[in-house]
């Protein structure tokens, strides 16, 4: 999640120091759950535009839940996750602009408050300054983040992504690596054999399959004992399209202007357009605008982009059988806890045999067009009778 200072921008002792060590290093405890880690990235994305100018930041709580993948009514899980962020430590050790060493520590968020359906939160001024500096900290693309199913894999990605320009993380002691992965309190992982089998190999495999970078781990030994680890990094050309376009072109478009009018922040607006394309986002904006009486258009748009809402007639009696089944499917998914939903997806992924169907599911989730029939069958097996009333109604009315 952090980006190293480009060497060509440094001079004098700073340039020499950058060769010896990572001059921009913020380490965030790896003890966050997958959902907490995703939540921290969404909160940062939401606050980024005013991070150093505004002491407090606000986001609709249900919109926040939707963006992270919680059930939008699961406020208790949101409370637990926010509590975890407030208890998580961010630590930095770097050179300041004058070349002097600077060490600091801060809670990841200084406080959070839920009131009237709104989440209010803040960062400490010192940490906000570091998070806002693109040479120190890089925002994570939410489209990439959404693909991760393992907290260890996402933690590894965040801690390696900042070094993509230099091609290597540099050597980390195993003690530091265990801390970054959140397993430093476990005696089991003091053995590199266990650490490698349970943490390193699975996390590297998921990063390489899921993200826009490719990792290759290397170890260093003292005698027969592994003492350090580093990761060689290169861009993944197949997923390079997921990189966000930071150019001015997007800001000049009509779709960007519509998103901003709706209250979407600059960074999130550009990210949505980069991920989905202007035509797709424009279609969802039109869909939301055509529903009428929507209390929270931004929240509804977030769900429409995530679940690929279509322009099916909104009146239940006029909905097609397929629309009814999709609506029922969303109800089944939202009724599951966040942990259960992650497990459900992993279970279904193991059943997909072809790469094109796997990619379609990774992109669209349970709304995947290529996997529609298999998805309905999966949930029917999982919860028998889930679609019986819809099928019976279709038979009674002669539609089948």
C-alpha positions in Angstrom: 0.0 0.0 0.0 3.1 2.2 0.2 5.3 3.5 -2.6 9.0 4.1 -2.5 10.5 7.5 -3.4 11.7 7.3 -7.0 15.5 7.3 -6.9 15.8 9.9 -9.8 14.0 12.5 -7.6 16.7 12.3 -4.9 20.0 14.1 -4.7 23.1 14.0 -2.6 23.0 11.9 0.6 19.3 11.1 0.0 20.2 9.4 -3.3 22.9 7.3 -1.6 20.7 6.5 1.3 17.9 5.3 -1.0 20.2 2.6 -2.3 21.0 1.3 1.2 17.5 1.2 2.6 13.9 1.9 1.9 13.6 5.6 2.6 9.8 5.5 2.8 8.5 2.8 5.0 5.2 2.7 6.8 4.5 -0.6 8.4 0.9 -1.4 9.4 0.2 -4.3 11.6 -0.8 -7.4 9.7 -3.2 -8.4 12.5 -6.2 -6.9 10.6 -8.8 -9.3 9.2 -9.3 -9.3 5.4 -12.4 -7.2 5.8 -10.8 -4.8 8.2 -7.9 -4.3 5.8 -10.3 -3.6 2.9 -12.2 -1.2 5.2 -9.0 0.8 5.9 -8.4 1.2 2.2 -11.9 2.4 1.5 -11.8 4.9 4.3 -8.5 6.2 3.1 -9.8 6.5 -0.5 -12.9 8.4 0.8 -10.8 10.8 2.8 -7.8 11.3 0.4 -8.9 14.5 -1.3 -9.1 16.4 2.0 -6.7 14.3 4.1 -4.4 17.1 5.1 -7.0 20.0 5.0 -9.8 18.4 7.0 -9.6 17.0 10.5 -12.6 14.7 10.2 -14.1 12.7 7.4 -17.6 11.4 6.7 -19.1 8.6 4.7 -22.6 7.0 4.6 -22.3 3.9 6.8 -24.4 1.7 4.5 -22.5 2.9 1.5 -19.3 2.0 3.3 -20.6 -1.5 4.1 -21.5 -2.0 0.4 -18.1 -0.9 -0.8 -16.3 -3.2 1.6 -18.6 -6.2 1.0 -20.5 -6.2 4.3 -24.3 -6.7 4.4 -25.4 -3.1 4.3 -27.4 -3.7 7.5 -24.5 -5.4 9.3 -23.6 -2.4 11.5 -22.3 -4.6 14.3 -19.6 -6.0 12.1 -18.8 -2.5 11.0 -18.4 -1.4 14.6 -16.1 -4.4 15.3 -13.9 -3.5 12.3 -13.7 0.2 13.1 -12.7 -0.8 16.7 -9.9 -3.0 15.2 -8.6 -0.1 13.1 -8.4 2.2 16.1 -6.4 -0.5 17.9 -4.0 -1.1 15.0 -0.6 0.6 15.0 1.0 2.3 12.0 4.8 2.8 12.3 7.1 4.7 10.0 10.9 5.0 9.9 12.2 7.2 7.1 14.2 10.3 6.1 12.6 13.7 6.2 13.0 16.4 3.6 16.3 17.5 5.2 17.7 14.0 5.3 17.2 13.5 9.0 15.9 10.2 10.3 12.3 10.3 11.5 10.5 7.6 13.4 6.8 7.8 14.4 3.9 5.7 15.5 0.2 6.3 15.4 -3.1 4.4 15.6 -4.4 3.7 12.1 -7.5 5.9 12.8 -7.6 8.2 15.8 -11.3 7.7 16.3 -14.5 6.6 14.6 -18.2 7.4 15.4 -21.4 6.1 13.9 -24.4 8.5 14.3 -27.5 9.0 12.2 -26.4 6.5 9.6 -23.1 8.3 9.0 -19.6 7.1 9.8 -17.3 9.9 11.1 -13.6 9.2 11.5 -10.2 10.9 11.7 -6.5 10.3 11.3 -3.7 11.7 13.5 -2.2 14.8 11.7 1.2 13.1 11.5 -0.1 10.0 9.9 -2.4 11.9 7.6 0.6 13.8 6.2 2.4 10.5 5.4 -0.7 8.8 3.9 -1.3 11.8 1.6 2.2 11.8 0.2 2.2 9.7 -3.0 6.0 9.1 -2.6 5.3 7.5 0.7 1.9 5.8 0.4 0.1 4.5 -2.6 -3.7 4.0 -2.6 -4.9 0.5 -3.4 -7.2 0.0 -6.4 -10.5 -1.2 -5.0 -11.0 -3.4 -8.1 -7.8 -5.3 -7.2 -8.6 -5.3 -3.5 -12.0 -6.9 -4.2 -10.4 -9.9 -5.8 -8.5 -11.0 -2.6 -9.9 -13.7 -0.5 -7.0 -14.0 2.0 -6.0 -11.3 4.5 -2.3 -12.5 4.4 -2.3 -12.2 0.6 -3.7 -8.6 0.7 -1.2 -7.7 3.4 1.7 -9.0 1.3 0.4 -7.1 -1.7 0.1 -3.9 0.2 3.6 -4.1 1.6 5.2 -5.1 -1.8 3.2 -2.8 -4.1 5.1 0.3 -3.1 8.4 -1.3 -4.4 7.1 -2.1 -7.9 9.3 0.7 -9.3 12.5 -0.6 -7.7 11.8 -4.3 -8.5 12.5 -5.6 -5.0 11.3 -5.0 -1.4 14.9 -5.3 -0.1 15.7 -7.7 2.7 13.2 -8.0 5.6 14.2 -9.8 8.7 11.8 -12.7 9.4 10.7 -10.9 12.6 9.6 -7.9 10.6 7.9 -10.1 8.0 6.0 -12.0 10.7 4.8 -8.7 12.1 3.7 -7.5 8.7 1.7 -10.7 8.3 0.2 -10.5 11.8 1.6 -13.8 13.0 4.4 -12.5 15.2 2.6 -13.7 18.4 2.4 -17.3 17.2 5.1 -19.7 18.2 4.1 -22.0 15.3 5.4 -19.5 12.8 8.8 -19.1 14.4 9.7 -22.1 12.2 10.4 -20.9 8.7 9.1 -24.2 7.4 5.7 -23.5 8.8 5.8 -19.8 7.8 6.7 -20.7 4.2 4.1 -23.4 3.8 1.2 -21.6 5.5 1.9 -17.9 4.8 4.5 -17.2 2.1 3.6 -19.7 -0.6 -0.3 -19.3 -0.5 0.0 -15.5 -0.3 2.4 -15.3 -3.2 0.2 -17.6 -5.3 -2.9 -15.4 -4.7 -1.0 -12.1 -5.3 0.3 -13.4 -8.6 -3.1 -14.7 -9.7 -5.1 -11.8 -8.4 -3.2 -8.6 -8.7 -1.3 -6.3 -11.1 2.1 -7.5 -9.8 4.1 -10.7 -9.8 6.2 -11.7 -6.8 9.1 -14.1 -6.4 10.4 -14.7 -2.9 14.1 -15.1 -2.0 15.6 -16.0 1.3 18.9 -15.4 3.0 20.5 -17.8 5.5 22.9 -17.7 8.4 24.3 -21.3 8.3 21.2 -23.4 7.8 18.8 -21.0 9.4 16.7 -18.7 7.2 17.0 -15.1 8.7 15.7 -12.8 6.0 13.3 -12.7 3.1 12.7 -10.4 0.2 10.3 -10.3 -2.8 11.3 -9.6 -6.4 8.5 -7.7 -8.1 7.5 -7.1 -11.7 4.3 -5.9 -13.2 1.7 -8.4 -14.3 1.0 -7.4 -17.9 -2.3 -9.4 -18.0 -3.8 -7.2 -15.2 -2.0 -3.9 -15.8 -5.4 -2.6 -17.1 -6.5 -2.5 -13.5 -4.1 0.4 -12.8 -6.0 3.6 -12.2 -5.6 6.4 -14.8 -4.5 9.5 -13.0 -4.4 11.6 -16.1 -6.5 14.7 -16.7 -8.6 13.0 -19.4 -11.1 11.4 -17.1 -11.8 14.6 -15.3 -12.9 16.3 -18.5 -15.6 13.8 -19.2 -19.3 14.0 -18.7 -19.5 10.8 -16.6 -16.9 12.2 -14.2 -18.9 15.4 -13.8 -22.1 13.4 -13.1 -20.4 11.3 -10.4 -19.0 14.5 -8.7 -22.5 16.0 -8.8 -23.7 12.9 -7.0 -21.2 13.5 -4.2 -18.5 11.0 -5.3 -15.0 12.0 -4.4 -12.4 12.8 -7.1 -10.3 9.7 -6.5 -13.2 7.3 -6.3 -14.9 8.8 -9.4 -11.7 8.3 -11.4 -11.3 4.8 -10.0 -14.8 3.7 -10.9 -14.4 5.0 -14.5 -11.0 3.3 -14.8 -12.3 0.0 -13.5 -15.6 -0.2 -15.4 -15.3 2.2 -18.4 -17.3 5.4 -19.0 -20.1 3.7 -20.9 -20.8 1.2 -18.1 -20.8 3.8 -15.3 -23.0 6.1 -17.4 -25.5 3.2 -17.8 -25.6 2.7 -14.0 -26.0 6.4 -13.4 -29.0 6.4 -15.9 -30.4 3.3 -14.1 -30.2 4.9 -10.7 -31.7 8.1 -12.0 -34.6 6.2 -13.5 -35.7 4.5 -10.3 -37.3 7.5 -8.8 -37.6 8.2 -5.0 -34.2 6.7 -4.2 -33.2 8.0 -0.7 -29.5 7.6 -1.2 -28.5 7.7 -4.9 -24.8 7.2 -4.0 -25.5 4.1 -2.0 -27.7 2.7 -4.7 -25.1 3.5 -7.4 -22.4 1.7 -5.3 -24.6 -1.4 -5.3 -25.5 -1.1 -9.0 -21.9 -1.0 -10.0 -20.9 -3.8 -7.6 -23.8 -6.2 -8.5 -24.4 -5.1 -12.1 -28.0 -3.9 -11.8 -29.8 -4.0 -15.1 -32.6 -1.8 -16.4 -35.3 -4.4 -15.7 -38.7 -2.9 -14.8 -38.6 -2.0 -11.2 -42.2 -3.1 -10.5 -42.1 -6.6 -9.0 -45.1 -7.8 -10.9 -43.4 -7.0 -14.2 -40.0 -8.4 -13.4 -38.8 -11.3 -15.5 -38.2 -14.6 -13.9 -34.5 -14.1 -14.3 -34.7 -10.7 -12.5 -36.7 -12.3 -9.7 -34.1 -15.1 -9.3 -31.3 -12.6 -9.3 -33.1 -10.5 -6.6 -33.5 -13.7 -4.5 -29.9 -14.5 -5.1 -28.8 -11.2 -3.7 -31.0 -11.8 -0.6 -29.4 -15.2 0.0 -25.9 -13.7 -0.3 -26.6 -10.7 1.9 -28.1 -13.0 4.6 -24.7 -14.6 5.0 -22.0 -13.1 7.3 -18.9 -11.5 5.7 -16.8 -14.6 6.7 -19.4 -16.9 5.3 -19.6 -15.0 2.0 -15.8 -15.3 1.5 -16.0 -19.0 2.1 -19.0 -19.3 -0.3 -17.0 -17.7 -3.1 -14.0 -19.8 -2.5 -16.2 -23.0 -2.6 -17.8 -22.0 -5.8 -14.5 -21.0 -7.5 -13.2 -24.5 -6.9 -16.1 -25.8 -9.0 -15.3 -23.6 -12.1 -13.4 -25.5 -14.6 -12.7 -23.0 -17.4 -10.5 -19.9 -17.2 -13.1 -17.6 -19.0 -15.8 -18.5 -16.5 -13.4 -18.1 -13.6 -12.5 -14.6 -14.8 -16.1 -13.7 -15.3 -16.9 -14.7 -11.7 -13.9 -12.8 -10.3 -15.2 -9.7 -12.2 -18.9 -9.9 -11.5 -19.2 -12.2 -8.5 -22.6 -13.8 -8.0 -24.0 -11.7 -10.9 -21.6 -13.4 -13.4 -23.5 -13.9 -16.7 -21.3 -16.8 -17.8 -21.9 -18.7 -14.6 -25.6 -17.9 -14.0 -27.0 -21.4 -14.3 -24.2 -22.9 -12.2 -24.7 -20.2 -9.6 -28.4 -20.9 -9.3 -27.7 -24.6 -9.0 -25.0 -24.0 -6.4 -27.4 -22.0 -4.2 -30.2 -24.5 -4.7 -28.0 -27.3 -3.5 -26.8 -25.1 -0.7 -30.2 -24.0 0.4 -32.8 -26.3 -1.2 -36.1 -24.6 -2.2 -34.6 -21.1 -2.5 -36.2 -20.5 -5.9 -39.2 -22.8 -5.7 -41.8 -20.1 -5.3 -40.4 -18.2 -8.4 -40.4 -21.4 -10.5 -43.9 -22.3 -9.4 -45.3 -18.9 -10.2 -43.7 -19.1 -13.7 -45.5 -22.5 -14.3 -48.9 -21.2 -13.0 -48.8 -18.2 -15.3 -47.7 -20.2 -18.3 -44.3 -18.7 -18.7 -42.8 -22.2 -18.5 
